[in-house]
Amino acid sequence: MEIKTVSIVGLGALGVLFGQRLSENMPKENLRIIADSERIAKYCRENIFCNGVPCSFNYVTPEEPASPSDLIIFAVKYNDLPAAIRAAENHVGKETTILSLLNGISSEELIGKAFGSEKVLYSVAQGMDAVKVGNSLNYKNMGMICFGTDREGKNKARADAVKSFFVKTNVPHELVFDMYTRLWGKFMLNVGVNQTVAVFEGDYGDIQKLGAARDTMIAAMREVIILSKAENVNLSQTDLDYWLGILDGLNPRGKPSMRQDLEAKRFSEVELFSGTVLALGEKHGLNFPVNQMLYDKIKAIESSF
């Protein structure tokens, strides 16, 4: 199993970030960016920039006939996932491997239902501090794509093939055993940092220093640890310390995606974060007051849009 062709759905921060790195290290025709004709016209007219460098992408519409890709990367917002799944249909074959860089803990299941769970590797993007404004993405830390198997080691051959490909294309990565626990760890981080920075209307610097914002973030993350035990994932203080270490290495002036969304008066992924925590908490008879507070405040901000 060798990966030579890649399709990416979504040119937000992560799509541009990793799309640009791939485009620098593989034949242009082997990397396909799937987008509708209106978006493609806009991308070609205005271009897309990554750290000031114009991106030269090979765009294709969902309707165009296409041979199956060896690897598909989903890099859209959660609310756009159903449309992204439909857009990728022509690019999926029996041997296609799929990575989802979406936030949360549910996108892999939805993609698996559409295309077969055996094709999907658990994955997260972590450690980046990219900020996208309009058609321009800027970052200091590129971060990496973490991917791997579940606790039973399922899909090891696919994971090994992705690793070999990322080595060849110079994509920062980590191959992780028990990736489902890492997925929950990233979920815990997002629940804390995305929502806290959005509510406090700040940046990473505000939650890297001692104070009310950092305390709120950690309290929200601790509620996810409690929830994880009810869900038999069992995050611990070690996981919390790991993600705080990742967070503390980011550009202090950078901002997470939820803060960028609310600044631009776009509806956020709050249902994916505290919304999920509260829903699962209700299932287990657990109350999570910090996440409830963050949920209410973010919904209040969105009500003014």
N, C-alpha and C positions, 0 to 999 in steps of 0.2 A: 504494500500500500504506500504509494508515493504521491505527495501533493505537488501539483504543478500549476493548477488553475484555481483562482479565488474569485468569489463574488461577495461584495459588501453591500448591505442594505442599510442606508442611513449615513448622511454626511453631517451629523452634529459633531461635537468635539471629538468623540472617540473615533468616529468614522474617518474624519480628516486626519487625526493624529496617526493612526495606524495605517490608514490608506496611503498617506504620503510616504511613510517608511517602506511599505511594501513596494510602492511604485518606483522607489529608488533602487530596488534590489531584485526586480523580476521583469520579464518582458511586458511591455505595456498591454499587449493584446491578451495576456494571461490574467490580468486583473480587471474585473468588470465591476463598475459601480452601477447598481440598479436604481433607476429613478424614473419618474414619469416625464413625459416630453416637456411639460411646462417648466419643471425644475431644471431639466437638462439645458433648456434654452437660457434660463437665468444663470446657471453655472458657467455656461460658455460665454455669455455676454459680460458678466461681472467678474468671472474667475473666482477661485478660492485660494486663499493664502494661508500658509502654515509657517509661522515665525518669519513672515515677510517674504517667503518664497512662493511663487505661483505654483499651484498643483496642476499637473498634466495627467488627467484621468481619462480612462476609456469608459464612456457612459453607454448604457444600454437601457432600453425601456422594458418593462415587465412583459410586454406583448411580443417582443422580438423572439424568434426561434433561437434556442441556445443549447449547446451541448452541456451535459451536467458538469458542475464544478466539483473539484476535489474537496474544496473547503468553502463554506459559506459563513460569513460573519454578520450577525445581526447587531446593529449599533444604533437603534432607534429608541425613542421614548416609549415607555410601556403602553401608553394609550394608542400608539401608532403600530403596535405589534400585529394585530389582526391584518391590517393592510399590508404590512411588510411580509407576512407569511404568504399572502396571495401573490405579492410581487415576485417572490423567489421561486414560485412553483416550477417554472421552466428550467431552473438551474439545479434542481435536485435529482440525483440518480441513486442507484442502489448503493454505491460506494461513497457517496458524499458524506463528509463529516461536517457538523455544524457546531459553531461556538456562538453563544449569546452573551454579549457584553452589557445587557440590560441590568439595571438595578433590581433589587428585590430577590425573592426566592421562588418565583412562580413561572418565569418565562420559559425555562427549559421544559417544563411539563406541557405548556401550550404548544411549543414547537414540536415536541415529541409526539403529541397527539396528531399533529398535521402530517408529519413526515416520517414518523417512526422513532421511538425513543432510543433505539440502538445507534442512531446517527448522531445523537446529541451528547457532547461532553459538557459536564459542569465547568463553568468558567467565570472569572471575574476580571475586571480591569482595575488595577489599584496603583496608588502612588503617584498619579499624575496630578498636576495643578493647572491644567489647561483652562483657558478662558476664551470663549468664542463670542465675538461681537460682530454681528452682520456676517460678512463672508470672510472674516479674518480670525484665525486661531493663533493664539500665542501661549507658549508654555516654557517653564524652566525645567521642570522634571517630567520626563516622558512617562515614567511609571512602567508598568509591565502588564502582560496578560498572564494570569494564572489559570491553569486548566488541569484536568486529570480525571481520575477514576472515582467511583464510589468506594465504600468500605470493602466491597467484595472484589475490587480490582477489575470490574467490568469495563470493556472498551480499551484495554491496555494497548492493543495494536494501533488503534486510532490515535490515542494519546501520544504514542511514540512517533507516529508519522507527523503529527503536528509539531512536536518538538524538533524533529529533524528539519522540517521546513522553516521554522522560526530561526533555527541556527543559521541556515543558508541565507535567509533574508534579513538577518540582523535585527529581528524583532525581540526586544527584551521580554523574557518569559520565565515562568517557573512551572515545572511539572510537579503536581501535588497529589499525593495519595490521600484518600478520604477528602475529596474536593468539596463534598457536600457540607462538611463542617466549615471549610474556608468560606463557602458561599454564605452561610449563616453569619460568619464573622464579618464579612463585608456588609451584610445587611445590618448588623449591629452598628457598624461604623456609620453607615448612611443615616440610620435612624437618629443617631446622635448629632453628627456634624452637619448634615444637610439641613435638618430642621432647626437646629440651634442657630446657625449662622443666618438663616433666613429670618428667624424671629427677632434676633438681635441686630439685624440689618448691618452685618459687619463683613469680615473676611476671615481667612484662616488664622491670621494673627490674633484675633480676638479669642479664639478657643485654644491657642497655643500657650497663652499666659494664664496665670492664676486669676480667678475672678468668677463672677456670676455665670458668664457664658460657658466657661469650661466646666464648672460644677453642674450646670444644667445638662450639657452634653453627656457627661459621664453618668449622671443619674438616669438619663434616657437609655443609655447603653446597658446599664445594670438591669434595667427592666427587661431588656431583650435576653440577657443571661438567664433570668428567672423563667422567661417564656421558653427558651431553648430546652431547659430541663424538662418542662412539661411536654415538649415535642420530641423528647429522646435524642436531642442533638448534643446537649450538655456542654455548652460553652462555659469557660471558666475565667478566672482572673488572668491567667496566662494569655488567653485570647484577647482580653481587653488591653493588656499591656502591649501585646504585639501591634494592635491597630493604633494605639496611642503613639507608638514609636513611628509608624508610617506617617501618621498625621503630623507629628512634630517636625518631620523632614520636608514638609511642603513649603512652597513660597508663601510667606505670610500675607502677601498682597493678593494671592489667588482667592478664588471663590468657588464653592461647590455649585452643582447644577441647579439646585433648588433656589439658591440666592439669585443666580443669573436669571432664572425663569421669572421670579417675582419682580425683579427689577425691570424686566422687559414687559411686565404685565401679562405674562403667560401663565396659564393654570399649571400648577406643579404636580409632582408625583406623590403628594401627601397620602393618598389612599394606599400607595405602595409601601409606605413607611409606617407612620403611626396608625394609619387606617388598618393595616395588616396586623400590627401589634395589638390593637384594641379588639379586632375581630377574633383573633386567636385567643386573646385573653378571656373574652366572653365565653368561648368554647370550653375553656378550662376553669372557669369561675375565678379568674384572676383580675385584679384591678391594677391599672398602670397610670397613676395620676400625672406623672411628668409627661408621658406621651399624650395623655388626654389634653393637657394644657397646651402642648405644642400643636396638636391637631386643631384645637379650637382657635388658636391665634392665627394659624396659617389660613384656615377657612375664612376667618374674619378679614384678612388681608385680601384674599381672592374675591370676597364679596363686593369689593369696591371696583373691580375691573369692569 
